[in-house]
Amino acid sequence: MSESGRSFSPRALRWLIGIAAASFLVAAVWGIFGPELVSERSFRADSISPSALGHAAFVDMLRDLGVPVVVSRYNSGAKAGRSSLLMFIEPIVLRDSRDVHSLRGMIERSQKVLVVLPRRRATLESAEHKGWAAEVEEIAIDNVEELLHELGLGGAVVRPGKATFSASEFGVLPSLESPQLVRSNDITPIVASEDGILFGNARYGNKQLYILSDPDVIANHGLARPGNPAFAYRIVDWARGRGLPGEEQPAVVIDETTHGYLREPSLYRELFRYPLVLATAQALLAAAVLLWASFARFGRPPPARPSQGAGRTFLIDNVAALLRFGGHADHALRRYLRTAVRELKEQLHVPASLTADELADRFDARSGDLDLRDTYTTLAEDIKTMQDRRIDGARALMLGRRIHRWKEEMIHGRRRDS
């Protein structure tokens, strides 16, 4: 505690307020922009991953070919709507019933859906190359079939050693060494072999549902094989459909919420994006100017001083200030001396017929008899000398006190302390 009795000194209080304000600002910025400030990195089978299992190259390829691609992290079904193609690339939906319900809800909100079945998962990231997978394992066939069943499709998943594909209308064939295929009566084959279906379509209620059984066709490592890039583009082009010439082409919405990249929209985050950031900056500037203007009168404002005072003390102080400002101290002292002389004439019964010189002589004689320090003549001379000098308030006050003391001693005699 400081000597003044306060818990903190003014300097320490300013530091505490500054630290608290900075902490609040950092917390607010992190709460709004935290997910965007942290760079996302993945080595798993998703559209962000640059690993061999990832699909970042597939997204880049579609964008380079002029296909509008949206990597969605919230409400993907509504974003796709009736015109765009909604893609689920190796979705992870077998964790609990909420994930399955979310997947079905997104499919019901869209019109065209392409589901790429999962096949492998990365279990360890490379220590030498961040974003690369160091250990990979195949997903059990039962788990892949379970996803098919959640989509309302029967059938079995097979992994034959080799396969020869045929596609009379598709026109492009992939290059796969050991494909993963589906045998199902619910799926109409588009690209298939004797062992099963690689790419086909089915119905999900009144929705058009496309199934790609093997993700290696669009994975980063698979796009390096001849024919796979053209096949991957043909799949997307077939599933999304083409608009009429001159019309806006259907977009592709790739859902990433099934991989755990859910990011709910934030009003505060939108306020700092163009064009709303312009209005936000203007509001913050106005608030800063208002805060700066309030610093000069921080706290409760002091009461206003009355325009005019009351009482004898105010009157005396005001008259004294006016006399000092106007340089009339000598006039006030001469008037004060005349008032003292008039009172002495009454107290000492001085005849009214005496002239000014006779009165001065009589007062000076009495001063000498009483052995007083001042006389009438000396006081009058001191007042006269003030006319030719700069007004000194202290000297004028001292001379006024001498006049008062001389008057009192002329009436009552000299004081012992004089």
TAWO-V793754 format. One record per helix or strand of 2 or more residues. SS is the DSSP state (@ for helix, = for strand). FROM is the first residue (numbers start at 0). TO is the last residue. If there is no record, write none. Layout:
((SS & FROM & TO) (SS & FROM & TO))
//
This chain:
((@ & 9 & 36) (@ & 55 & 63) (= & 68 & 71) (@ & 75 & 79) (= & 84 & 88) (@ & 96 & 108) (= & 111 & 115) (= & 119 & 124) (= & 132 & 137) (@ & 140 & 149) (= & 155 & 157) (= & 180 & 182) (= & 187 & 192) (= & 195 & 203) (= & 206 & 211) (@ & 214 & 216) (@ & 221 & 223) (@ & 227 & 239) (= & 251 & 254) (@ & 256 & 258) (@ & 266 & 270) (@ & 275 & 296) (@ & 311 & 325) (@ & 328 & 347) (@ & 355 & 368) (@ & 375 & 387) (@ & 392 & 411))
//
